[in-house]
């Protein structure tokens, strides 16, 4: 069997064509992702034809799908995000925390993604804000940016939250309300908040929210080891309370510019990039992954095309779900006013101009101004617009190739 293109979209396109019955069982969002990624940068989405003004060479350029799960469409989104987030940074230490759900709890996300992922955001962000507001630890409201990831290196279901926190904030009371005349309060150099305290607070908040959802009948547990029974649910919940939940805290980054690049790595990453694909045929897909249980060694994994598609599609988020959220000083409602207070207190005259210059985006090339890839002398000019094919969202039972 000859090799197929090393492209996630092409793999999903073949899967959809070969297994229409499996496509029918997917959610609407998964079917849309399947259709979008399969059509990305193909004639199905339309595009344009460019011709060299010198040698006459022609090039067909097809449009991108702009789906947030597409590995080919995230570079532009990442650049836009960097430009926007640049103005939010302060010249202080920033800390990277990772909140991870235990395997037994993570399994519930398979049938309750919106509920579980929202709980993860709420429990992690509230834990950090409450511990930071406690005067025994910091007594300040900090700025938080949280990014959801749902995958492991082998595309397994592994929900975890990357959270970037400012190493200090505006003085506040124990309820997190900023003082009328706030002061800037910094964390100890190289230290943010006690991880053990954060872990216990995170576990307690998440399980309390999970139990409330179960009591209200909002948690689907029929496929999870008989957890419909109150007695079984109570036993399972007690087991989770006895476990230590993982909260990882990384030492602060070197500076604001480093933080931006670091954030961008996690913000618009998708489950797997095309660069990790090593081999693809009609039956199998082989890709590389890092085995962190063995020191991050690079290894290879071969899956059937159907299993690869199943693993990839389980990371498609519910419609309208926001996977990057801001809290504390960066909460949308009063972000600018709070950041202005921080800058005044930190004597930040000129910092904004310095930061903006450091992350100045490269100007986009104007359409039609590229050099010819054939002769290198002429300019490529648009000579034809290619219309997109009619492409409704695949309904259950339809072939989305």
N, C-alpha and C positions, 0 to 999 in steps of 0.2 A: 504493500500500500504506500503510495507516494505521500510525502509530507505535505501538510496543509499550511497555510500562512500562520505565522506565530502572532496571532491577534485574538484577544479575548472575544471581540465582537464576531469574528469569523467562526470561532468555536461555538458560540451561542447560536449563531445563525444555522449551523449544521445540526445542532441539537434540536432546535425548534422544528426544522424541516423533517427530521427523522422521528420525532416523538410528539406528534400533535396531541395525543391523549394526555401526556405528562404536562404539556403546556396548559391544558384545560384546567388542571388542578391547582394552578398557581394563583396568587392574588393578583388583583388588577395592577398594582404597582410593579410586581415581578414581571407580568406580561408586558407592561410598558417598557421596563428596563431591557427585557429581552429583545423587544422590537427596536428600541432606540439604539442599543449597542450593536445589534446586528446590521443596522442601516448606516451607522456612523461613517462618514467620509466615503460613502458609496453613491452611485447614481440615484439611489432611492430618495435621497434628501436634496437632490439638485446641487447646483454649484455654478461654476463659470468656466469659460474657456479663455485662456490667455495665449497671445501670439507674440512672437519676437518681432520687433520693428525692423530688425536687420536681416536675419536669416529665415524668418517665417516659421520657425519651430513652434509647435502648438503644445499646450499643456492643459490637462483637465484637472481642475481643483474642485473637490466636492465638499459640501458643507458638513459641519460637525453636528452631533445630536444634542449637545449641551446637557445631557443627562448627568446628574451628580454622581452616578455610580460608574461612569465611563472612564477608563484609564487614559483615554486619548484627549479628554476634554477638560482636564483639571489644571493644566499649566496656566492657562489664561485666567481662570478663576483664582488661582493662588496669587498671581501678580496683583489682581484687583484687590484682593483681601489684604495683601501686604501694604498697599497704598493707604487703605482705609484705617488699618490698625496702627500705622506708624504714629498717628497723632494721639494715641491713647497711652503710649509708653511714658514712664517716668524714669529719671536717672537714679534708680535704686536697684538693689539686688532683686532678681526674680527667681522663684522656686518652682520646680516641676514636680507635681505629685501625680500618682496613678492610683486610682481606686478600682479594684478588681472584684468581680462577683465570684463566689465559690461555684464550682461546677454544678452542684445540685440546684443552686438558685438560678444560675445562668440557663439551665435547661428549660426553665419556665418561660424564657424569652422566645422560645421557638413558636409558641402559640399565643403569647401575650407581649409582642414586641413593644407596642406603644406604652403599655402600662409599666413594664419592667424598665425600659430605658428612661422614661420620665422619672420613675422612682430613683434610679441611679443618679440622675442629675440632681434631684431635690435632696436626697440624703447626703451626697458628697458635698454639695455647695453649702447646705445648711450646717453641716458638721464643721467645715472650715470657718465659716463666718461666726458661729457660736463660740468655738474655741478661741479664735482670734479676738473676739469681743471680750472674753473673760480677762479681767485685769491681772489675774495671776499669770497669764501667758503673754498677752500683748496689750489688750484694752483698746483695740483700734478696728475700724472698718477697712478691710483690704480690698484690692481689686482682683477679680477672678475672671479668667477665660477658660471655659470648659469645652472639650472636644470629645465626642463619642466615637469609639471604635468598637466594632462587634466581632472582629476576626482575630484568629491566630495565624501563625506563619503558614500552616497547612490548610488554611481556609476553614478551620473548625470554628464553632460558635464560641466566642471568648469575649463577652462584653466587658469593657473596661473604659474608664474615663480619664483622659489626660487633662490635667488642670494646672494652669499657670497662675501663680499668685505673686502679687507685689510684696516685697520684703518690708512691709510697713504700711501704715495708713493713717487716716484721720482719727483722732481720739474719740471714743464713744463710750456709752454706758454698757452694762452687761446685756441689754436687749439689742445692741447693735445700732442704737440711735446716736448719730453724730452730735457732739457737744455744740452748744451755741457758739462758743469761741474755741474751735478745735485746734489742737496742736498736732504736729506730725510725730508719730511714734514709729520708730524703726525696730525691726527685729534684731536680735543679736547677730553679728556678722557670721555668715555661713550657716545660720540655723533659723528655721521658720517656726514650726510648732511641733510639739511632741507627737510622734507618729502613733505611739500606743494609745494615746488619748483619742486621736482622730479615728483610729481603727475601731475602737469600742463605740464611739459616738456614731460612726457611720453604720456599723452593724445594727445598733439599736434602732436608729431612725429608719433604715431600710426595712427591717423585719416588722417594725410597727406599721409602716405603710402597707407592706405586703399582707399582713394579717387583716388590716382594715379592708383591703380590697377583697380578700377571701370572704370575710364576714358579709360584705355587701353583694357577694355573688358576681364580682367583676373579674375574678381570676379563673381562667380555664385550666383545670387540673386533671381532666379526665384521662389524659395520656401520660400522666406523671405519677406512676406508682401508687394509684389508688388514693390520692390525696383529697378526694371528694368527701371521704368519711371524716367527721370532726375529730375522732380519736386519732386517726392516722395523721391528720393535719397537725394536731397538737404535738404529737411525737416528733414529726418532721421538723416543726418549728423549733422545738427544744434542742434538737440536734444541731441546727444551724446556729443557735445562740451559744452553744458550747465551743464552736469553732473560732479560731482566730481568723479574722478577715484581713486580707492583704492590702495595706496602704504603703506605697513606695514613695520616698521623698528623695529627690536628686539634689545635690549641691547646686547653689545658684550659678547661673550662667555668667559669662564675662561682662556683658554689657547689653544695653538696649538693642543694638543692632543684631547681636547674636541671638537674643530672645526672639526677635521678629523672624529670623530665618528658622529658628528651632520650632516656633509655633507653626510656621507655614508647612513644615515637613509633616506635621500631624493633622493640620486642618483640612487639607484637600487630598489626603491619601485615600485610595480605594482599596478594596480587599486584595487585589493583585494587579500588578502592572504588566504590560506586555514584555518588559525587559526581563522578567523572571521566567518567561516561557522558554523551554528548551527544545521541545518537540511536540508536534501535534499531528494526529492522523484522524481518520474518521472514527476510529474506535478508542483512542487513548490520547491523554495529554500528560506531558512530563514538564514539571517546573521545579525551580530551585527554591529552597527555604533555609532559614537559619534555625538550627537546633539549639535553643538557649539552655536546654538541660545539659548540654555537653559543650559549654563554653562558646556558644554561637557558631558552631561549625556549620559550614555550608554543605547541604545535602540535596539530594534529588528525590522527588516523589512522583510516581506515575499513577494516575487515576483513569478510570474509564471516562469517556466524554460525558456520559450521563451523570456520573458522580461529581465530576468537576463542575458541571452546570448547577447541580443541586447545591453544592457547597457555596458556590459563588452567589446564587440567587437568594440564599437564606440571609444574606447581608443587605438585601435591598430594604431600605427603611420604609415605614408606613408613609402614606401620602401626606405632605405638609409638615412632616416631622422636622424640627430644627435641631441639627446636630452640633452647632456651635452656639454657645450661650455665654452671656456676660452677667456677672453678679457683683454686689457690693459697690465699690467706687465706679465700676464700669457698667452698672445697670443702665439700660437705655434711658429711663425716665429722667434721671438727673446727672448723667455722665459728665457733660461739659462743665456744669457748675462745680461739681466735686473735683474734677481734674484741675480746674482753675485755682481752687483753694489749695490743692496739693502743690501746684507749681509756685504759688505765692509763698507758701511755707517753706518750700525747698530752695528758694532763691533761684528760680529757673529762668532768669532772663537769658534769652538767646537759645535755650535748649531746643525749642520747637524748630527753629530754622536749621539747627545742626542736625537734628534727627531727620527732618524732611530731606536735607541734602544727602544724608547717608543712605537713604532708601529711595532716592529719586528714580522713578520708573523709567525704563528705556522708552523713548518715543516709538510708537507703532509705525511700521513702514506703511507708507501710503499705497493704496491699491494701484497696481499698474506701474510701480516704480522699481520692481525687482529686475535684477540683471538676468539676462537669458542664461539658463543652465547649460545650453548647448554651445553657443558661440562666445558667450561672455561679453559681447559687444553691444547688442541691442537691449532695449527695455521691453519687458513683458507688459502687454496692454490687453485689457478685457475686450474680447471681440464677440462674445456670445454668453447669454445667461441661460443656464440649464434649469428648467422647472423641476420641482420635486414631484415624486409620484404621490397619488392619493394614498394616505397611510393611516387609517383609523386605528385606535388602540385595539389590539387583538382581544376579541371576546372569547369566553370559555368555549373550547372546542375548535377554535380557528387555528390555522397554521400561521405563525407570526414570522415566518422567514420572509 
